[in-house]
Amino acid sequence: MRRLIIILVSICSFITSGQEQESFNITGGAGLLELFHIGGRFQLDQSELGFNIGTVPSPDEDIISLQANYLYHFGGSSDLSARRPWYLRGGFTFIRSDTEFELTKYSIVDLRIGRDFNFSEKFGVQIDLGPAYVISEDVREKQDTDDFWFFFDIDLENEVLPVICFTFYYRI
């Protein structure tokens, strides 16, 4: 896990060396795959390459979400930014959930459409939605749950999930 974060930060640092300072966005928000997340995005013209890490505070579950995504801004215009407000977003998400009963790992790809809402030249919010596809799921039982009447497992019959995300961004 640490290796992945170090690799992502190294790649992102290399990509932005020599770029203008306003090509980096600090992000944070909440989403169905991203959970409560923080991250960063590197912008080059109308494209963005992003990464984030997310979690949900819970005393009974250790859950983490790692995500890499690409955004292409294609439509409309904004008085506060040269970046077009409408975008397509594709991404890969890895989610790890560790409870008393099981350790679950998911790999998910998604494709979304979204829009920027600029509040100033540096600050705004993005809202996007679309389908996500679970490409792998690995569940390892740690403790038998038959003895616990309150335990239930939500097993999705569909591997395609609807996702939505709200992200605040600040351009550095």
C-alpha positions, 0 to 999 in steps of 0.5 A: 500500500505504501509502495503504491502511494510512493509510486503515485506521488513520484509519478505526479511530481515528475509529471508536474516538474516544469509545468505552470503552478496552476496546473495542480488541483487539491481535491476533497469530497464524498462519493460512493466509490471514493468515500470521504476522500482527499487527493490531487489532480494534474491539469494539462489543457482540458485533461486532468489526471487524478488520484485520491485516497478515501475512508469512512470513519467507523469503529467496527470497520477499517475501509480504504479506497484508492483511486486513479482517474482521468478527466477530459473537459469537452463542453461549454465555457466558464467566465472564471476558468479556461477549463470547460465545465462539462467532462467525462471521467474514467477511473480505477478504484481499489477498495479494501474493507476489513471487519471482525468477520471478513476481509474484502477487496474490490477492483472497480472501473467506472465511466462518468459524466460531470460538471464543474461549478466555479465559485471563483478563479481558484475554487469550485465543486464538481458533480459527476455520476455514471456506472461502475463495474466490479471487475474483481471481488475477493472475500476472505472470511475470518470468523464464521458468521452463522452464530451472529443473528444480527450479521447480514451480508449485502451481496449485489447480484449486479456487477454494475453499480450507479455512482455519484461523487461531489468533489471540491477543488482548489487550484494552486 
